[in-house]
Amino acid sequence: MTYSELANKAKNSFQEKIPFVLFSFPESKEVHAYFQNSNKKYTTDTFEEWGFVMAPFDSDQTALIIPREHSVCFDVSLPEVSSHPTTAIQIPNENKGKEHHIKMVNDAISEMSTSTTNKIVLSRKKDIKLSNFDVVTLANQIFTKDYNGLKYLWYHPETEIWCGTTPETLLNLKGENFTTMSLAGTQTIENGKNPSWTHKEEEEQNIVTHEIFDALHNITPVLKITKPYTHRAGTVAHLRTDITGVIRKKNAKIKKFVDALHPTPAVCGTPFKASKDFILKNEDYSRQFYTGFLGNINCQEDGSRLFVNLRSMKIANKIATLFVGGGILKQSDAEEEWEETQNKLQTMLKVVAPMF
């Protein structure tokens, strides 16, 4: 099967309301696909099946899975195309959204100044009408060489379309070896040069790293941490630290890692309960699968590869809902945090631009 045939099969499955997922791993030159045999809803709370899992931000809710054993599967070569605009996409009607987001950020700063909360990750959504929505066009825009994260296009009648390209690994687990990462801080890439990181961004990234380290240390004491370095993701860059380790075979269960890591401080904050309570009280929408996790699990060849669902959007009834967010610290500036979300919106705006 060619990539073009795969994209058209996805379009047909969407029209017939049959679940499917197309995905491509970072640095890979292949697109993998699971087309479910029926529209039956499959869920998992053990994460022991072989299939592609889609889990929400709220860890109390159940994850969906497209099981491999109930699907037709394909692997095709990734097309060597790049059709995204090189200039920024203008975003209409942002005044109301800006006012709300800046107020929310300032409220978070006030909360942290009078409590033990160190970081709160706040997000927002932006709805964009798509006059010329088409699944094949969407796939072509997602599966380009512009991105080095997990690229995916998911459809299920329960969720509608979710798609994106996320730079953040939640877990790679193969045998007794695992890796994860700490990712925080965001700057726009200008003139192709790596940014100079501020003390605030370095502190934010350090908080995330230590929280992940502490969570994993309860599973295994055998951990290694790299020094922070710049990681490029589309038009922006982040600070990244890699964390690797070894775990006893009897403990090498995805469920243990999910319970320890999700949601990470990079998408929720620290301490967990206080930051999540603030998010649920102040964000005026449900994140659903944004900042949840997704990926292929229990693959015989590659093990399990899970990613945090960032740089993503939902498409339903020809409306694309784009999601963005950022970590807030006591020394954050609300105007700068707003501009950061504006920059992050560009990734998915450039995906849907041909369908405006």
Secondary structure, 3 states (H helix, E strand, C coil): CCHHHHHHHHHHHHHCCCCEEEEECCCCCEEEEEEECCCCCCEECCCCCCEEEEECCCCCCCEEEEEHHHEEEEEEECCCCCCCCCCCCCCCCCHHHHHHHHHHHHHHHHHHHCCCCCEEEEEEEEEEECCCCCHHHHHHHHCCCCCCCEEEEEEECCCEEEEEEECCEEEEEECCEEEEEEEEEEEECECCECCCCCHHHHHHHHHHHHHHHHHHHCCCCCEEECCCEEEEECCEEEEEEEEEEECCHHHCCHHHHHHHHCCCCCCCEECHHHHHHHHHHHCCCCCCCCCCEEEEEEECCCEEEEEECCCEEEEECCEEEEEEEEEECCCCCHHHHHHHHHHHHHHHHHHHHHHC
